[in-house]
């Protein structure tokens, strides 16, 4: 009598299988968003369509402006050597979220990526990296600092820093965010990097607003909080609104634009 053999998967195989399932679900969600967007566009009257395209164009214009003079944020991507392939893929997705969030922010960031090489670059290209209005470098952060490109001081954001960031001032500072997804939460990684580079390390003053397990924030949240604080001058407001932007990215940026228009169906 034939018996069905159960294959035992390793932890890494289970993780890969889970990632592939998530990826397939994301494809389904994207197709659903595209169909919903197309259907809603058909139901807009001419005035509403004009309003929608004005909002869309305004977001694109803000991207161009941010590329030249936005809040300077550097994503330090030199941690890929200590991350798994899955974590590198996750990081690339978070970076794509930053690009999407930038279209919604009142004060978008001027995004710089260092050490864009190898698998990290390949995963970014899968997210549409070649079409993004960002500054990218194959060189490391140390070389970028030494180039005197910015003529401002650098602040490396780290949850393990002793000092809190008390303000966001793009005229005086360039903000550096460690580009890593650390499932095991290794402490002092970004802090030690700041020490090695001999630049200031500070942490966001939001501990009291984080509920439950205080895991490090995703980099898309960190970047959104910087911009939102600069706009609202209140850390709690910045933290609360940053979560809302993630929801918009999941929904689809342009779909959220349509939902913001007073909807009057055609008769």
Secondary structure, 3 states (H helix, E strand, C coil): CCCCCCCCCCHHHHHHHHHHHHHHHHHHHHHHHHHHHHHHHHHCCHHHHHHHHHHHHHHHHHHHHHHHHCEEEEEECCCHHHCCHHHHHHHHHHHHHHHHHHCCCCCCEEEEEECCCHHHHHHHHHCCHHHCCCEECCCCHHHHHHCCCCCCEEEEECCCCCEEECCCCCCCEEEEEECCCCCCCCCCHHHHHHHHHCCEEEEECCHHHCCCCCCCCCHHHHHHHHHHHHHHCCHHHHHHHHHHHHHHHHHCHHHHHHHCCCCCCCC
